[in-house]
Amino acid sequence: MKKIFLVLLAAATAISVSAQQYKAPLIIANGGFHQHSSSGAKNTMSALKAAQKAKFYGSECDVNLTKDNEVLVVQSGAHPHRKAKPKADVQRSTIERMLEIPYTNGEYICTLEEFLERVAKKPGTKLILDLKNQATPQRETILVEKVLDIVARYNMQNNVEYIADHAWTCLELIRKAPQGAKIAYIAGDCTPSYIKALGCTGIDYNYKTLKKRKGWIKQAHKLGMTVNTWTVNKEEDIRWCIQNGVDMITTDDPVLVKKIIKEMCPKQKKEKKKR
């Protein structure tokens, strides 16, 4: 009799867990949908186009400042082509130098203007602009002002969101961006309440940080902030993020994230279809 009871209890628990509904997070393709782009490289135009075609919520891209104060969309701090001789450092190179080196598929590094022109044609996918750290606060201010000016010129304020690793960059964005701009801090070393006090609208922390400080997710939500997490590529980590209520998942494998969301959040998907 005891064994039968335990079997029934286990079955009931399994049904309860499978029936549990989770909020479906939004998907942000890290560096664009580079897995299905022609270049296979992050931050390329083809990766952005692939993210738009797949209709992901966002396409994250790194924006950096050249020596001559031009804003480029380029992975990390150097030209990604391994055969570039010498390997060009963005912040120590001119825009002319950066644009003369092609990717392996023949594409070239894009300016922020070129990315915004593409978004204007297909505005369904937002650009998540990651403003890269600069050598000095003064240079970070220049980057902020340049980025905001370009976004304003293309009237794309509602089609971009901003993330930054330095608190100074976030503060400059908060002070200079139009009211309502979405700005998230990504370093992961501050409490949500502190970041809220700065004026940010969200936190964008590595999933390992959120696992160590799980309470920060609820704290951020209580403060009216969004919670994004990066860069989540493994199934068990994706499931953890969904179970713990993050609002967005930044990933190199958006197809896998989409598949798991479909499995874990079926109710939300059906509701969207009815609307």
VENSUL-V937064 format. One record per residue. N is the residue number from 1. PHI is phi in whole degrees, 0 to 359 (* if undefined). PSI is psi in degrees with one decimal (999 if undefined). D_FIRST is the distance of its C-alpha to the first C-alpha in Angstrom with 1 decimal. Layout:
n & phi & psi & d_first
N & PHI & PSI & D_FIRST
N & PHI & PSI & D_FIRST
This chain:
n & phi & psi & d_first
1 & * & -40.1 & 0.0
2 & 296 & -40.2 & 3.8
3 & 296 & -40.1 & 5.4
4 & 297 & -41.8 & 5.2
5 & 298 & -42.8 & 6.3
6 & 294 & -38.5 & 8.8
7 & 295 & -44.4 & 10.0
8 & 296 & -38.9 & 10.7
9 & 295 & -43.0 & 12.3
10 & 297 & -40.9 & 14.4
11 & 295 & -42.0 & 15.5
12 & 296 & -39.4 & 16.6
13 & 295 & -43.0 & 18.4
14 & 298 & -42.3 & 20.1
15 & 296 & -41.4 & 21.3
16 & 297 & -43.1 & 22.6
17 & 293 & -43.7 & 24.5
18 & 293 & -28.5 & 26.0
19 & 276 & -11.9 & 27.0
20 & 295 & 136.3 & 28.7
21 & 255 & 139.3 & 32.5
22 & 240 & 153.6 & 35.1
23 & 288 & 131.4 & 38.8
24 & 283 & 118.0 & 40.8
25 & 285 & 158.4 & 43.3
26 & 279 & 150.1 & 46.8
27 & 255 & 128.1 & 47.8
28 & 243 & 121.9 & 50.9
29 & 280 & 118.9 & 52.3
30 & 287 & 112.2 & 53.5
31 & 74 & 18.6 & 57.1
32 & 87 & 176.9 & 56.7
33 & 275 & 70.8 & 54.7
34 & 287 & -22.0 & 56.3
35 & 296 & -30.4 & 53.9
36 & 244 & 23.3 & 55.3
37 & 262 & 164.0 & 58.8
38 & 290 & -25.9 & 61.8
39 & 271 & -29.8 & 62.5
40 & 72 & 12.5 & 59.0
41 & 245 & 146.3 & 60.3
42 & 288 & 153.2 & 59.3
43 & 67 & 19.1 & 61.6
44 & 265 & 162.0 & 63.6
45 & 298 & -38.7 & 64.7
46 & 295 & -33.9 & 62.7
47 & 291 & -37.5 & 59.5
48 & 295 & -45.5 & 60.2
49 & 299 & -38.4 & 60.9
50 & 293 & -37.9 & 57.7
51 & 294 & -38.8 & 55.7
52 & 293 & -42.1 & 57.5
53 & 297 & -37.0 & 56.9
54 & 281 & -8.6 & 53.2
55 & 62 & 41.6 & 53.4
56 & 285 & 155.6 & 51.7
57 & 301 & -45.4 & 52.1
58 & 219 & 156.7 & 54.3
59 & 235 & 109.7 & 56.2
60 & 282 & 142.7 & 56.8
61 & 212 & 145.7 & 60.1
62 & 274 & 130.5 & 62.0
63 & 243 & 133.5 & 65.4
64 & 224 & 163.6 & 68.0
65 & 249 & 126.8 & 71.6
66 & 282 & 173.3 & 74.3
67 & 302 & -35.1 & 77.3
68 & 261 & 27.3 & 79.4
69 & 64 & 38.2 & 76.8
70 & 253 & 145.1 & 75.4
71 & 263 & 119.6 & 71.7
72 & 243 & 151.6 & 69.9
73 & 262 & 107.6 & 66.4
74 & 207 & 139.3 & 65.5
75 & 296 & 127.8 & 62.5
76 & 55 & -137.4 & 62.7
77 & 246 & 5.1 & 66.2
78 & 217 & 163.4 & 67.8
79 & 300 & 129.7 & 68.6
80 & 287 & -14.1 & 65.5
81 & 290 & 116.6 & 67.6
82 & 295 & -23.2 & 67.3
83 & 268 & 3.6 & 70.7
84 & 295 & 126.6 & 72.5
85 & 236 & 114.5 & 75.4
86 & 285 & 164.7 & 75.4
87 & 292 & 112.4 & 71.9
88 & 288 & 126.4 & 73.0
89 & 274 & 125.0 & 71.6
90 & 303 & -50.8 & 71.4
91 & 288 & -13.8 & 72.7
92 & 251 & 5.9 & 75.6
93 & 241 & 157.3 & 76.6
94 & 277 & 162.8 & 78.5
95 & 298 & -35.2 & 77.0
96 & 301 & -44.4 & 79.5
97 & 296 & -43.0 & 78.1
98 & 293 & -34.7 & 74.5
99 & 275 & -8.3 & 75.2
100 & 273 & -8.7 & 77.2
101 & 258 & 117.5 & 74.3
102 & 275 & 160.3 & 72.1
103 & 287 & 172.3 & 68.5
104 & 296 & -25.3 & 68.0
105 & 267 & 4.3 & 67.6
106 & 98 & -11.7 & 70.9
107 & 291 & 161.6 & 69.5
108 & 237 & 159.5 & 70.9
109 & 303 & 140.9 & 69.6
110 & 259 & 152.6 & 69.6
111 & 277 & 162.7 & 71.1
112 & 297 & -34.0 & 69.0
113 & 302 & -43.2 & 71.4
114 & 295 & -38.0 & 70.5
115 & 294 & -41.5 & 66.8
116 & 291 & -34.4 & 67.4
117 & 299 & -39.1 & 69.6
118 & 292 & -43.1 & 66.7
119 & 296 & -35.4 & 64.3
120 & 298 & -31.8 & 66.9
121 & 285 & -35.7 & 66.7
122 & 225 & 81.3 & 62.9
123 & 281 & 5.1 & 61.7
124 & 294 & -30.0 & 58.1
125 & 257 & 125.3 & 57.1
126 & 280 & 150.8 & 58.0
127 & 269 & 124.1 & 59.7
128 & 260 & 101.7 & 58.0
129 & 273 & 114.6 & 61.0
130 & 264 & 103.3 & 60.3
131 & 281 & 112.7 & 63.5
132 & 285 & 148.7 & 63.9
133 & 300 & 140.8 & 65.1
134 & 248 & 171.3 & 68.9
135 & 293 & -30.5 & 71.1
136 & 221 & 158.5 & 72.2
137 & 302 & -34.3 & 71.2
138 & 298 & -40.4 & 74.5
139 & 291 & -34.0 & 73.4
140 & 293 & -36.9 & 70.0
141 & 296 & -40.7 & 71.9
142 & 298 & -44.4 & 74.0
143 & 299 & -45.9 & 70.9
144 & 302 & -48.9 & 69.4
145 & 296 & -40.6 & 72.6
146 & 296 & -46.5 & 73.1
147 & 298 & -48.1 & 69.7
148 & 297 & -37.4 & 69.8
149 & 295 & -43.3 & 73.3
150 & 294 & -44.3 & 72.3
151 & 299 & -41.9 & 69.3
152 & 295 & -41.4 & 71.5
153 & 298 & -32.2 & 74.2
154 & 265 & 4.2 & 71.7
155 & 53 & 44.7 & 70.2
156 & 250 & 22.2 & 66.7
157 & 303 & -33.6 & 65.5
158 & 272 & 0.9 & 62.6
159 & 246 & 7.1 & 61.6
160 & 229 & 153.3 & 61.2
161 & 229 & 156.1 & 59.1
162 & 241 & 139.4 & 60.0
163 & 225 & 150.2 & 58.3
164 & 205 & 151.6 & 59.9
165 & 269 & -24.4 & 59.1
166 & 260 & 135.1 & 61.9
167 & 299 & -34.3 & 61.9
168 & 298 & -42.6 & 65.6
169 & 297 & -42.2 & 65.2
170 & 298 & -43.4 & 62.6
171 & 298 & -41.1 & 65.0
172 & 294 & -39.0 & 67.8
173 & 297 & -43.8 & 65.7
174 & 298 & -40.1 & 64.7
175 & 286 & -32.6 & 68.4
176 & 251 & -20.3 & 69.9
177 & 284 & 155.2 & 67.4
178 & 297 & 154.7 & 67.6
179 & 301 & 136.5 & 65.4
180 & 96 & -5.2 & 61.9
181 & 295 & 140.8 & 61.8
182 & 267 & 118.3 & 58.4
183 & 228 & 123.9 & 58.7
184 & 235 & 145.2 & 55.9
185 & 264 & 136.5 & 56.0
186 & 242 & -2.7 & 54.4
187 & 293 & -31.2 & 55.0
188 & 82 & 12.5 & 51.7
189 & 253 & 9.7 & 53.2
190 & 228 & 151.2 & 53.4
191 & 289 & 153.9 & 51.1
192 & 303 & -36.6 & 50.8
193 & 296 & -37.3 & 52.6
194 & 293 & -43.8 & 55.5
195 & 293 & -35.7 & 55.8
196 & 297 & -41.4 & 55.6
197 & 296 & -30.4 & 58.4
198 & 293 & -31.1 & 60.5
199 & 117 & 5.1 & 60.2
200 & 288 & 154.6 & 57.9
201 & 262 & -8.9 & 55.6
202 & 196 & 166.9 & 52.8
203 & 249 & 148.4 & 51.4
204 & 223 & 80.9 & 51.0
205 & 252 & 151.2 & 49.3
206 & 303 & 141.7 & 48.0
207 & 299 & -27.9 & 44.2
208 & 293 & -36.2 & 44.0
209 & 295 & -44.0 & 45.7
210 & 292 & -31.1 & 43.4
211 & 294 & -36.4 & 40.3
212 & 285 & -31.1 & 41.9
213 & 233 & 62.1 & 42.8
214 & 304 & -33.2 & 40.1
215 & 296 & -19.8 & 41.3
216 & 295 & -27.5 & 44.6
217 & 295 & -50.3 & 43.1
218 & 294 & -38.6 & 42.2
219 & 299 & -44.3 & 45.4
220 & 298 & -42.4 & 47.5
221 & 295 & -39.4 & 45.9
222 & 297 & -28.9 & 46.5
223 & 274 & 0.9 & 50.1
224 & 80 & 21.0 & 50.4
225 & 260 & 155.8 & 50.7
226 & 271 & 155.7 & 49.3
227 & 235 & 111.7 & 47.3
228 & 253 & 156.7 & 48.2
229 & 217 & 148.2 & 47.0
230 & 219 & 169.4 & 48.4
231 & 264 & 110.0 & 48.4
232 & 262 & 110.0 & 44.8
233 & 239 & -19.4 & 44.5
234 & 266 & 144.7 & 41.1
235 & 304 & -46.4 & 38.0
236 & 296 & -33.0 & 35.8
237 & 286 & -38.2 & 38.7
238 & 299 & -45.4 & 39.3
239 & 298 & -41.6 & 35.6
240 & 299 & -43.6 & 35.8
241 & 297 & -41.6 & 39.0
242 & 293 & -45.2 & 37.6
243 & 298 & -28.6 & 34.5
244 & 259 & 10.4 & 36.8
245 & 79 & 28.1 & 39.2
246 & 293 & 154.0 & 42.4
247 & 272 & -30.5 & 45.0
248 & 218 & 147.8 & 46.6
249 & 236 & 120.6 & 45.9
250 & 265 & 128.9 & 48.9
251 & 211 & 153.6 & 48.3
252 & 273 & -9.2 & 50.0
253 & 232 & 67.6 & 47.4
254 & 297 & -24.7 & 47.3
255 & 294 & -43.2 & 46.0
256 & 295 & -43.1 & 42.8
257 & 299 & -43.9 & 42.5
258 & 299 & -40.3 & 43.1
259 & 296 & -44.1 & 40.4
260 & 290 & -37.4 & 37.8
261 & 299 & -42.6 & 38.9
262 & 300 & -36.4 & 38.5
263 & 284 & -43.1 & 34.9
264 & 270 & -19.6 & 34.0
265 & 234 & 51.4 & 36.3
266 & 294 & -33.3 & 36.2
267 & 298 & -46.0 & 36.6
268 & 297 & -37.7 & 39.8
269 & 295 & -41.7 & 41.2
270 & 296 & -39.3 & 40.7
271 & 296 & -38.2 & 42.3
272 & 295 & -36.8 & 45.3
273 & 295 & -33.0 & 45.8
274 & 289 & -28.3 & 46.0
275 & 289 & 999 & 48.8
